[in-house]
Amino acid sequence: MKLSIFKASTLLLFALCSSSLWAQEGAQELEERHSLSILIGHTHLDAGILDGESRWLSVPAFGFGYSYKLNHKWGIGLQSDLVITNFEVETFEGDGGVEGEISRNFPWSMVPVVQYKPMHWLSIAVGSGIEFEESENLFLVKVGAEANYPINEKLELIAELSYDYKPEYYNSWGIFLGVARTF
């Protein structure tokens, strides 16, 4: 029940932010509203299991993204991460105690996000989505920051730091580097 209320409130917040953002039309037109990105990095797991012991794990991952600028400060997008290995993690009870463990085989996530750009080189993203995996799909909330450095008119170098919260399961944070193409 608690998870359903959390999902509903997250989706409601996303819908309210999205609808109010569409109403904010900038006076100056944006020439390049779209952006596609590909990133490579590591995802760090707080409840990993290695050789039967609980410990932090760092696993390789790819990131993919699409962004659409609504105006100079706000945007929406879709972010996806693919962990390119198998691993085991602990699961937790509602009170925070360890309940058991699950295996994750090449999990990938798909998260619609709302983006805010407080500075021309920095964007903050928040959204909720699903981590897909063959044995069990998990609900997640993603918060991230992305620094952009222009290479030329169409390409940007990207450094990203993100945190994925999965209620009653493992949490993770990732650090990625990549490129984006604007059009």
Secondary structure, 3 states (H helix, E strand, C coil): CHHHHHHHHHHHHHHHHHHHHHCCCCCCCCCCCEEEEEEEEEEEEEEEEECCEEEEEEEEEEEEEEEEECCCCEEEEEEEEEECCEEEEEEECCCCCEEEEEEEECCEEEEEEEEEEEECCEEEEEEEEEEECCCCCEEEEEEEEEEEEECCCCEEEEEEEEEEECCCCCCEEEEEEEEEEEC
